[in-house]
Amino acid sequence: MKPFRKSISRRQFLGEAACAGISATPLISTLLNLQMTNKAAAAALPTVSANNTNGYKALVCVLLAGGNDSFNMLVPSGNTEYAEYQQVRSNLALAQNTLHALNASQNGKNFGLHQGMPELAGLFNSGEAAFVANVGTLVEPTTLNAYNNGSVRLPAGLFSHSDQIMHWQTSVPDSRSASGWGGRVADILNSVNSNSNISMNISVAGTNTFQTGANAISYEIESGGNGSILLGEFDEDNETLNSIANSTVRSLMDAQYQNVFQQTFATSTKNAMDASVEFSNALSGITLQTAFTKSELGDQLQMVARTIAARNTLGMRRQTFFVVMGGYDHHSELIRAHGAMLPVVSKALTEFNAAMKELGVHNDVTLFTASDFARTLSSNGQGSDHGWGGNQLVMGGAVKGGLIYGTYPDLGNGNSLDTGRGRLIPTLSTDEYFAELALWFGVSESALADVFPNLNRFFNIATGARPLGFMA
């Protein structure tokens, strides 16, 4: 049991607290730079520019980190297209008779889901989920000829984990310093929520780029307890010491300091403590009848569901959530490792879908997946390497499900999108994929260019149409 230190000065507390995570000088510089940058960026943003912000809506981003081999998730299953798939994937190909048939065809092709995803196949066939085919990071429309002769701008750090996972969160792949598109949405819409203490952007997976805007940041929670991340210096087994500790900390935070950094730190810490207590109280006593299978992803989605259940108490009309399941960098043991992970996804997403029905918000919550990239279609022996375009899932009552949006590519050797080893050029940009979600969420057509500055390279906003049409 960690002893409680009964005597501590204001200088000691502030000094030790600041140095616990980062040294004071870089933190001061970061705070000042962020504040100046945010003010400049915010000046260029519209105020609330929305289609309709009545009622409640939430977007749930599930990041499959590491690069999901999505052509072994959504697989061509008809005899002709399967033979093509089997030839290019060689020892990575799944057995045709193990695939779960989907009630959807495209250009004469039939499709099935990985054998470990029967629940998700059921959701798709019932019209509650859809796939977006061959989507990825693009700076501008790209052909194989333009790629080969270098006449087209490419995403910075193409095929790199760190760059591509960032570009999926910003949807600005020609920059390494862009804010997140969820953060830019929050900059526009955050004022529709009545609670200014807690961000509309909730992360169950730590700090992220997706939810960071000019002004917006993520509110980080844990997947256990009541979600709140509280100060951990106190003896949880001793209520008297806890009371003394909290009283001492609050007196330190309420004090006025001449030093700008100390005052900023004290104010920020006090606000964070107040928000944590408010959040914890809102979730206290909330339980779900829907049972979630124990897993890292299931635990995170269960906490998202409980947070959504507390939406009215928290004063929220718009929320985004960020969830991560890692471990998809399968350079080896793809069949075994991937085969163990996809059933977890199938169960967790299906259970989350059931929880949304239980809460009466099935039509108001849309879950979507993202990943660094797909993988090479060719085998490296036992696994696949970093690819480019891949397949993603969207799920919820507002999704026009049971369909595959975009064009599922030919997979044969030498196809017109293959940059080598089955690294396929995306035929849909992340801008088109995410703009569809943002419009449903309430961002107006006039504000889309502020959220997705490259969108007009792929889609004419002025037409009034939806980029892909998968949202009701």
C-alpha positions as a printed Julia matrix, in Angstrom:
472×3 Matrix{Float64}:
   0.0     0.0     0.0
   1.45    3.36   -1.03
   1.72    5.74    1.97
   0.06    9.13    1.75
   2.46   12.05    2.12
   0.76   14.35    4.63
   2.92   17.41    4.15
   3.63   18.97    0.78
   4.14   22.57   -0.26
   2.45   24.24   -3.21
   5.81   24.53   -4.96
   6.57   20.85   -4.39
   3.17   19.72   -5.6
   3.17   21.78   -8.77
   6.79   20.98   -9.51
   6.42   17.26   -9.03
   3.11   17.07  -10.86
   4.5    18.89  -13.88
   7.7    16.84  -13.99
   5.81   13.56  -13.65
   4.94   13.54  -17.33
   6.99   16.22  -19.06
   9.57   18.83  -18.12
   8.28   22.34  -17.46
  10.09   24.21  -20.24
   8.79   22.11  -23.18
   5.31   22.1   -21.64
   5.23   25.91  -21.33
   6.42   26.26  -24.91
   3.85   23.75  -26.12
   1.02   25.46  -24.25
   1.91   28.87  -25.64
   2.44   27.62  -29.19
  -0.77   25.64  -29.16
  -2.72   28.58  -27.83
  -1.42   30.93  -30.53
  -1.85   28.32  -33.27
  -5.35   27.44  -32.11
  -6.47   31.07  -32.07
  -5.18   31.59  -35.59
  -6.76   28.38  -36.86
 -10.03   28.99  -35.06
 -10.35   32.37  -36.71
 -10.62   30.61  -40.07
 -13.29   28.16  -38.91
 -17.0    28.78  -39.29
 -19.02   29.0   -36.11
 -21.79   26.41  -36.01
 -22.34   25.41  -39.62
 -24.62   22.45  -39.49
 -27.46   20.79  -41.33
 -29.44   19.69  -38.28
 -28.12   19.32  -34.75
 -31.38   18.37  -33.08
 -31.51   15.11  -31.19
 -28.47   12.96  -30.47
 -25.84   11.5   -32.8
 -22.52    9.76  -32.21
 -19.67    8.55  -34.39
 -17.56    5.66  -33.1
 -14.16    5.19  -34.77
 -12.66    1.71  -34.33
  -9.02    1.79  -35.37
  -7.61   -1.63  -36.29
  -4.02   -0.57  -35.75
  -1.15   -2.16  -37.62
  -2.77   -2.63  -41.02
  -5.71   -5.03  -41.23
  -5.42   -7.61  -44.02
  -8.89   -6.67  -45.19
  -8.83   -8.75  -48.38
  -8.87  -11.75  -46.06
 -11.8   -10.22  -44.2
 -14.04   -9.43  -47.18
 -13.25  -12.14  -49.72
 -14.47  -12.78  -53.31
 -16.34  -16.08  -53.11
 -17.72  -16.93  -56.57
 -15.77  -19.58  -58.44
 -14.16  -17.27  -61.02
 -13.22  -14.46  -58.65
 -12.19  -16.88  -55.91
  -9.77  -18.63  -58.27
  -8.19  -15.24  -58.98
  -7.97  -14.52  -55.25
  -6.54  -17.96  -54.49
  -3.85  -17.63  -57.12
  -2.56  -14.24  -55.95
  -2.78  -15.03  -52.23
  -1.29  -18.53  -52.53
  -0.72  -19.88  -49.0
  -2.61  -16.94  -47.44
  -5.88  -17.8   -49.17
  -8.8   -18.89  -47.02
 -10.7   -22.02  -48.0
 -13.68  -21.12  -50.19
 -16.1   -23.38  -48.31
 -15.35  -21.69  -44.96
 -16.56  -18.23  -45.97
 -19.83  -16.82  -44.63
 -21.91  -15.86  -47.67
 -23.04  -12.25  -48.0
 -26.3   -11.37  -49.75
 -24.57   -8.89  -52.01
 -22.91   -9.03  -55.39
 -21.05   -6.47  -57.45
 -20.15   -6.61  -61.12
 -21.1   -10.29  -61.16
 -18.89  -11.11  -58.17
 -20.07  -12.72  -54.96
 -18.51  -12.21  -51.56
 -18.07  -13.84  -48.21
 -16.7   -12.94  -44.8
 -13.85  -14.59  -42.93
 -14.95  -17.79  -41.23
 -14.47  -16.18  -37.8
 -17.09  -13.47  -38.42
 -20.52  -15.16  -38.55
 -22.14  -12.5   -36.33
 -20.97   -9.68  -38.59
 -22.16  -11.57  -41.67
 -25.57  -11.73  -40.01
 -25.59   -7.98  -39.4
 -24.62   -7.3   -43.01
 -27.3    -9.62  -44.37
 -29.92   -8.0   -42.14
 -29.05   -4.56  -43.53
 -27.37   -3.18  -40.41
 -23.82   -3.05  -41.76
 -22.08   -2.26  -45.04
 -18.58   -2.34  -46.48
 -16.66    0.4   -48.26
 -14.32   -1.22  -50.75
 -10.74   -0.28  -51.63
 -10.6     3.0   -49.72
  -7.34    4.63  -48.68
  -5.26    7.76  -48.36
  -5.01    9.76  -51.58
  -3.74   13.27  -52.23
  -5.41   13.33  -55.63
  -6.98   10.76  -57.99
  -4.24    8.31  -58.91
  -3.77    5.84  -61.75
  -1.1     3.17  -62.08
   0.48    5.0   -65.02
   0.66    8.28  -63.05
   2.08    6.4   -60.06
   4.77    4.73  -62.16
   5.89    7.89  -63.97
   5.81   10.06  -60.86
   3.29   12.57  -62.23
   0.94   12.39  -59.25
   1.3    13.58  -55.66
   1.39   10.7   -53.19
   0.67   10.54  -49.46
   3.68   11.45  -47.34
   5.39    8.31  -46.07
   3.33    5.93  -48.19
   3.41    2.37  -46.72
   4.8     3.72  -43.41
   2.84    2.82  -40.25
   3.41    6.11  -38.46
   2.5     8.25  -41.46
  -0.46    6.27  -42.71
  -2.08    5.82  -39.31
  -1.8     9.6   -38.91
  -3.21   10.31  -42.39
  -6.24    8.12  -41.71
  -6.95   10.28  -38.67
  -6.39   13.64  -40.43
  -7.55   12.82  -43.98
  -4.89   15.27  -45.17
  -2.18   12.88  -46.43
  -0.1    15.6   -48.07
   0.73   17.03  -44.63
   2.37   15.69  -41.49
   1.09   18.55  -39.31
  -2.67   18.54  -39.92
  -5.23   18.33  -37.13
  -7.65   15.41  -36.92
 -10.84   15.44  -38.95
 -12.88   14.51  -35.86
 -11.28   17.46  -34.09
 -12.17   19.78  -36.96
 -15.77   18.55  -36.81
 -15.8    19.23  -33.06
 -14.44   22.75  -33.61
 -17.55   23.42  -35.67
 -20.21   21.52  -33.7
 -19.04   21.44  -30.08
 -21.22   24.39  -29.09
 -24.4    22.38  -29.7
 -23.65   20.49  -26.46
 -24.78   22.17  -23.26
 -21.83   20.81  -21.23
 -18.6    22.77  -21.73
 -16.67   20.84  -19.07
 -16.32   17.62  -21.05
 -15.32   17.45  -24.71
 -17.67   15.97  -27.27
 -14.68   13.84  -28.28
 -14.26   10.86  -25.94
 -11.27    8.52  -26.24
 -11.08    5.1   -24.58
  -7.65    4.63  -26.16
  -5.58    7.59  -25.0
  -4.49   10.73  -26.81
  -5.01   10.59  -30.55
  -4.8    12.75  -33.65
  -8.32   12.02  -34.91
 -10.05   13.99  -32.14
  -7.59   16.9   -31.93
  -8.67   20.1   -33.65
  -7.78   23.77  -33.42
  -9.66   24.06  -30.14
 -11.06   20.57  -29.6
  -9.21   17.87  -27.73
 -10.23   14.41  -26.58
 -11.52   13.64  -23.12
  -9.71   10.46  -22.13
 -11.43    7.74  -20.16
 -10.63    4.16  -19.14
 -12.53    1.04  -20.11
 -13.06   -0.01  -16.48
 -14.95    1.36  -13.47
 -16.87    4.53  -14.26
 -14.39    5.58  -16.92
 -12.87    8.57  -15.13
  -9.11    8.8   -14.8
  -8.6    10.24  -11.32
  -5.46   11.32   -9.48
  -3.77    8.16   -8.22
  -1.57    9.4    -5.39
  -4.03    8.57   -2.65
  -4.67    5.49   -0.56
  -7.88    4.07   -2.0
  -8.38    1.84    1.05
  -8.47    4.7     3.54
 -11.46    7.02    3.16
 -10.17    9.44    5.81
  -6.85    9.88    4.03
  -8.68   10.17    0.72
 -10.77   12.99    2.13
  -7.69   14.79    3.47
  -5.85   14.29    0.2
  -8.67   15.56   -1.99
  -9.19   18.56    0.29
  -5.47   19.37    0.16
  -5.26   19.06   -3.61
  -8.34   21.2    -4.15
  -7.01   23.92   -1.87
  -3.81   23.95   -3.93
  -5.76   24.12   -7.17
  -8.07   26.88   -5.91
  -5.17   29.1    -4.86
  -4.06   32.04   -6.97
  -0.51   32.04   -8.35
   1.56   34.89   -9.75
   3.53   32.52  -11.98
   1.62   32.1   -15.28
   2.57   28.48  -15.69
   1.65   27.56  -12.12
  -1.73   29.29  -12.47
  -2.41   27.63  -15.83
  -1.44   24.23  -14.47
  -3.51   24.68  -11.31
  -6.58   25.82  -13.25
  -6.28   23.03  -15.8
  -5.82   20.42  -13.12
  -8.82   21.67  -11.15
 -10.99   21.62  -14.27
  -9.81   18.1   -15.05
 -10.6    16.94  -11.51
 -14.07   18.48  -11.65
 -14.75   16.9   -15.06
 -13.59   13.5   -13.81
 -15.96   13.63  -10.86
 -18.82   14.79  -13.08
 -18.18   12.02  -15.59
 -17.84    9.35  -12.91
 -21.07   10.45  -11.24
 -22.92   10.4   -14.57
 -21.9     6.8   -15.24
 -22.38    5.62  -11.67
 -25.09    3.01  -11.53
 -25.4     2.66  -15.3
 -25.44   -0.99  -16.32
 -26.39   -2.65  -19.58
 -28.51   -5.72  -20.09
 -26.46   -6.5   -23.2
 -23.58   -8.79  -22.29
 -20.16   -8.04  -23.78
 -17.63  -10.81  -24.3
 -14.47  -10.02  -22.32
 -11.79   -8.57  -24.61
  -9.82   -5.36  -25.0
 -12.11   -4.22  -27.81
 -15.26   -5.42  -26.06
 -14.34   -3.6   -22.85
 -13.77   -0.34  -24.75
 -17.03   -0.6   -26.67
 -18.91   -1.45  -23.5
 -17.59    1.77  -21.93
 -18.63    3.7   -25.05
 -22.12    2.22  -24.7
 -22.32    3.19  -21.01
 -21.16    6.72  -21.87
 -23.85    6.99  -24.54
 -26.37    5.85  -21.93
 -25.33    8.88  -19.84
 -25.65   11.34  -22.75
 -28.55   13.3   -21.28
 -26.96   13.57  -17.84
 -23.75   14.8   -19.48
 -25.63   17.3   -21.66
 -24.48   15.83  -24.99
 -26.17   16.03  -28.39
 -23.07   15.22  -30.44
 -20.21   12.88  -29.48
 -17.34   11.09  -31.17
 -15.58    8.09  -29.67
 -12.15    6.65  -30.4
 -11.41    2.97  -29.82
  -8.3     0.99  -30.77
  -7.57   -2.69  -31.28
  -3.91   -3.21  -32.1
  -1.81   -6.11  -33.36
  -2.69   -6.22  -37.07
   0.88   -5.98  -38.41
   0.94   -9.6   -39.54
   4.24  -10.02  -41.34
   4.14  -13.62  -40.15
   1.58  -16.16  -38.96
  -1.19  -14.26  -40.75
  -3.68  -17.11  -40.99
  -3.41  -18.06  -37.33
  -3.09  -14.57  -35.79
  -5.64  -12.86  -38.03
  -7.96  -15.8   -37.53
  -7.82  -15.26  -33.77
  -8.48  -11.51  -33.94
 -11.37  -11.18  -36.39
 -13.77  -13.24  -34.23
 -13.12  -10.74  -31.42
 -14.09   -7.91  -33.77
 -17.2    -9.72  -34.95
 -18.45  -10.42  -31.43
 -17.61   -6.98  -30.01
 -19.24   -5.04  -32.86
 -22.36   -7.21  -32.81
 -22.7    -6.8   -29.05
 -22.26   -3.04  -29.38
 -24.96   -2.99  -32.04
 -27.29   -4.83  -29.65
 -26.47   -2.35  -26.86
 -27.43    0.56  -29.12
 -30.81   -1.09  -29.7
 -31.2    -1.56  -25.96
 -30.54    2.15  -25.39
 -32.92    3.22  -28.16
 -30.19    4.97  -30.18
 -29.58    2.41  -32.92
 -30.43    4.96  -35.62
 -28.35    7.67  -33.92
 -24.97    5.93  -33.54
 -22.73    4.98  -36.45
 -19.61    2.87  -35.97
 -16.91    2.83  -38.64
 -13.52    1.16  -38.95
 -10.16    2.51  -40.03
  -6.7     0.99  -40.37
  -3.22    2.1   -41.41
  -3.57    0.33  -44.76
  -4.43   -3.06  -46.19
  -1.68   -5.62  -46.87
   0.12   -6.99  -49.89
  -1.93   -9.6   -51.69
   1.21  -11.65  -52.27
   2.68  -13.71  -49.45
   6.07  -13.04  -47.92
   6.19  -16.66  -46.86
   3.98  -16.69  -43.79
   2.39  -13.26  -43.79
   1.71  -10.09  -45.74
   3.48   -6.74  -45.83
   2.35   -3.11  -45.87
  -0.17   -2.32  -48.57
  -2.44    0.6   -49.5
  -6.15    0.5   -50.39
  -8.38   -1.77  -48.31
 -11.92   -2.51  -47.15
 -13.69   -0.87  -44.2
 -16.93   -1.47  -42.32
 -19.74    0.9   -41.3
 -22.5    -0.2   -38.94
 -25.66    1.25  -37.4
 -29.34    1.85  -37.91
 -28.75    4.83  -40.2
 -26.45    2.84  -42.5
 -27.95    1.63  -45.78
 -26.62   -1.82  -45.09
 -26.34   -5.05  -47.0
 -24.28   -3.4   -49.74
 -20.64   -2.95  -50.74
 -19.94    0.68  -51.64
 -17.21    1.69  -54.03
 -15.71   -0.89  -56.38
 -14.2    -4.08  -55.04
 -11.06   -4.43  -57.19
  -9.88   -7.28  -59.35
  -7.2    -9.11  -57.4
  -5.38  -10.97  -60.17
  -1.69  -10.49  -60.86
  -0.99   -7.5   -63.1
  -4.33   -5.79  -62.49
  -4.66   -2.09  -63.28
  -4.29   -0.97  -59.65
  -1.31   -3.1   -58.6
   1.78   -1.03  -57.79
   3.66   -4.26  -57.04
   3.09   -7.34  -54.88
  -0.61   -6.58  -54.7
  -0.34   -3.13  -53.16
  -3.52   -1.72  -54.65
  -4.1     1.95  -55.42
  -7.28    3.05  -53.6
 -10.24    3.85  -55.81
 -11.95    5.8   -53.02
 -10.31    8.45  -50.87
 -10.64    8.71  -47.11
 -12.15   12.15  -47.81
 -15.15   10.61  -49.57
 -15.56    7.95  -46.87
 -15.39   10.39  -43.96
 -17.34   13.23  -45.62
 -20.34   10.9   -45.86
 -20.14   10.37  -42.09
 -19.61   14.06  -41.35
 -22.68   15.1   -43.37
 -24.84   12.6   -41.48
 -23.36   13.86  -38.21
 -24.57   17.38  -38.94
 -21.72   19.2   -40.73
 -23.21   21.33  -43.49
 -22.17   21.12  -47.14
 -20.75   24.63  -46.86
 -18.44   23.56  -44.02
 -17.19   20.34  -45.59
 -14.24   22.09  -47.23
 -13.11   23.29  -43.79
 -13.15   19.74  -42.48
 -11.81   18.03  -45.64
  -9.66   20.5   -47.58
  -8.85   17.94  -50.31
 -12.41   16.67  -50.83
 -13.06   18.76  -53.94
 -10.33   16.82  -55.74
 -12.54   13.71  -55.55
 -16.11   14.92  -55.18
 -18.07   17.99  -56.23
 -19.78   19.24  -53.06
 -21.94   21.62  -55.08
 -23.96   18.75  -56.55
 -25.79   18.33  -53.25
 -25.36   14.56  -53.49
 -23.71   12.35  -50.88
 -20.18   11.22  -51.71
 -20.95    7.49  -51.45
 -24.55    7.22  -50.33
 -24.19    4.67  -47.53
 -25.86    6.89  -44.89
 -29.6     7.47  -44.73
